Amino acid sequence: MDTFSHIKAVISITLGLSITHLLKGAAKQIQHPGRDKPYWVHNLWALYVFILLLHFWWWEISLHEIKHWLFAEYFFIIIYIVTYYSVCALLYPDDLKDYQDYKDYFYSRRKWIFSILGASYLLDIIDTEIKGPTYVHHYNIEYPIRNVSHFILCMIAIKVENRNFHAALVIVFLLYEASYILRLF
């Protein structure tokens, strides 16, 4: 087995668990709508993270071009993927017993959610660098601007409690990500 096949397996398992967690959380809301009242902003963030996971999985296909792997690179990729799983786990907790509903939960955990999501944008820059200069130059100036601005917006989202801000932010992130994916691929 070559190194990439091994790394691909670990990536697939972790991303599969992440997607499973999101789908299970969404299904639980459908199965028991009266138990824990859904919140549309929270659900849009879950949709956004789902799209990010699919985009990430596609993005990582370029790892096959790396012929020589170091353990540090392998370890970094795993830590990077764990950030996505962590966001998924935070978006859909095992239970909401200590909260009124998903709205209450989302705003009480926004610091964790946006800290980890923000970190993922910085980790993504390193991930891109690992793939090599040819890969980095494939993307134009929009890529670093996207990642830095998303990181900054996540840091702002940690501080801002305003519901309108969070509603607008998730809509902007979703629209931008859809546009970005369509233009890249």
Legacy VTK file of the C-alpha trace (Angstrom):
# vtk DataFile Version 3.0
C-alpha trace
ASCII
DATASET POLYDATA
POINTS 185 float
0.000 0.000 0.000
1.405 3.392 -0.895
1.462 6.237 1.611
-1.360 8.162 -0.044
-3.706 5.166 0.141
-3.063 4.957 3.860
-3.639 8.697 4.336
-6.708 8.597 2.110
-8.196 5.874 4.307
-7.745 7.940 7.478
-9.128 11.039 5.751
-12.139 9.086 4.512
-12.891 7.608 7.922
-12.692 10.947 9.732
-14.645 12.848 7.097
-17.187 10.039 6.939
-17.696 10.304 10.692
-18.056 14.086 10.360
-20.701 13.823 7.657
-22.452 11.049 9.596
-22.582 13.287 12.655
-24.179 16.130 10.670
-26.689 13.868 8.942
-27.587 12.144 12.210
-28.144 15.515 13.901
-30.339 16.748 11.058
-32.304 13.482 11.005
-32.874 13.726 14.762
-34.475 17.140 14.247
-36.794 15.668 11.621
-37.609 12.606 13.711
-38.347 14.578 16.879
-39.239 18.153 15.865
-41.052 18.844 19.110
-38.272 17.629 21.377
-35.587 20.167 20.522
-36.831 23.104 18.497
-34.658 23.579 15.362
-33.147 26.976 14.610
-32.729 27.952 10.978
-29.417 29.801 11.471
-27.961 26.748 13.211
-29.260 24.498 10.425
-27.701 26.744 7.772
-24.354 26.548 9.587
-24.689 22.757 9.573
-25.420 22.899 5.827
-22.417 25.171 5.314
-20.115 22.779 7.187
-21.537 19.863 5.164
-20.619 21.711 1.954
-17.161 22.497 3.389
-16.646 18.795 4.124
-17.553 17.807 0.584
-15.309 20.559 -0.782
-12.480 19.479 1.516
-12.805 15.861 0.427
-12.574 16.923 -3.204
-9.736 19.348 -2.425
-7.666 16.614 -0.801
-7.510 14.592 -4.021
-4.365 16.612 -4.774
-2.575 14.875 -1.907
-1.891 11.984 -4.290
0.682 14.189 -6.024
2.894 14.159 -2.921
5.361 11.313 -3.457
7.294 11.530 -0.183
5.396 11.956 3.087
6.798 12.922 6.452
5.050 11.944 9.660
4.651 15.653 10.505
2.643 16.213 7.314
0.509 13.151 7.981
-0.078 14.267 11.574
-0.966 17.782 10.415
-3.556 16.488 7.914
-5.178 14.389 10.648
-5.301 17.348 13.066
-6.769 19.484 10.297
-9.517 16.932 9.631
-10.237 16.618 13.349
-11.093 20.339 13.388
-13.924 19.607 10.966
-15.165 16.712 13.065
-15.035 18.959 16.144
-17.215 21.591 14.479
-19.710 18.875 13.489
-19.784 17.518 17.041
-20.344 21.021 18.395
-23.138 21.774 15.940
-25.047 18.654 16.934
-24.444 17.652 20.560
-25.618 14.318 21.892
-28.391 16.057 23.819
-29.724 19.524 24.547
-30.873 18.882 28.126
-29.126 21.985 29.442
-30.549 24.268 26.735
-33.971 25.485 25.702
-33.493 24.658 22.033
-30.933 24.777 19.206
-31.005 28.569 19.171
-30.029 28.759 22.822
-27.410 26.045 22.317
-25.913 27.651 19.190
-25.346 31.041 20.788
-24.007 29.532 24.002
-21.443 27.490 22.030
-20.667 30.034 19.290
-17.238 30.825 20.779
-16.162 27.193 20.408
-17.819 26.717 17.031
-16.280 29.820 15.469
-12.895 29.348 17.144
-12.512 25.921 15.590
-14.077 26.908 12.267
-11.779 29.940 12.127
-8.754 27.761 12.864
-9.725 25.503 9.966
-9.210 28.381 7.510
-5.678 28.950 8.785
-4.946 25.224 8.720
-6.209 25.140 5.154
-3.458 27.545 4.112
-0.833 25.173 5.546
-2.570 22.211 3.904
-2.329 23.986 0.552
1.358 24.710 1.094
1.990 21.011 1.822
0.691 20.161 -1.651
3.548 22.132 -3.158
4.252 25.326 -5.105
2.571 24.135 -8.299
-0.643 23.564 -6.381
-0.389 26.876 -4.513
0.106 28.837 -7.741
-2.949 27.176 -9.270
-5.096 29.415 -7.069
-5.102 33.162 -7.461
-5.041 35.905 -4.820
-8.668 35.139 -3.965
-7.659 32.014 -2.036
-5.595 33.684 0.720
-8.042 36.594 0.869
-10.905 34.106 1.278
-9.200 32.240 4.085
-7.987 35.282 6.002
-11.321 37.098 5.679
-13.245 33.974 6.762
-10.921 33.629 9.754
-11.466 37.289 10.708
-15.241 36.958 10.318
-15.200 33.873 12.553
-13.266 35.828 15.193
-15.880 38.595 14.962
-18.666 35.984 15.246
-17.145 34.859 18.548
-17.675 38.337 19.995
-20.975 39.324 18.368
-24.193 37.995 19.864
-26.484 39.813 17.440
-28.820 37.280 15.791
-29.108 39.339 12.598
-25.329 39.357 12.228
-25.174 35.563 12.522
-28.061 35.117 10.089
-26.405 37.400 7.536
-22.996 35.793 8.081
-24.155 32.255 7.398
-26.010 33.368 4.266
-22.909 35.207 2.997
-20.687 32.189 3.766
-23.077 29.809 1.964
-23.443 32.000 -1.112
-19.735 32.652 -1.313
-18.794 28.978 -0.888
-21.242 27.918 -3.602
-19.786 30.555 -5.919
-16.218 29.602 -5.014
-16.768 25.891 -5.665
-18.521 26.537 -8.973
-15.712 28.793 -10.153
-12.941 26.402 -9.044
-14.355 23.177 -10.344
LINES 1 186
185 0 1 2 3 4 5 6 7 8 9 10 11 12 13 14 15 16 17 18 19 20 21 22 23 24 25 26 27 28 29 30 31 32 33 34 35 36 37 38 39 40 41 42 43 44 45 46 47 48 49 50 51 52 53 54 55 56 57 58 59 60 61 62 63 64 65 66 67 68 69 70 71 72 73 74 75 76 77 78 79 80 81 82 83 84 85 86 87 88 89 90 91 92 93 94 95 96 97 98 99 100 101 102 103 104 105 106 107 108 109 110 111 112 113 114 115 116 117 118 119 120 121 122 123 124 125 126 127 128 129 130 131 132 133 134 135 136 137 138 139 140 141 142 143 144 145 146 147 148 149 150 151 152 153 154 155 156 157 158 159 160 161 162 163 164 165 166 167 168 169 170 171 172 173 174 175 176 177 178 179 180 181 182 183 184
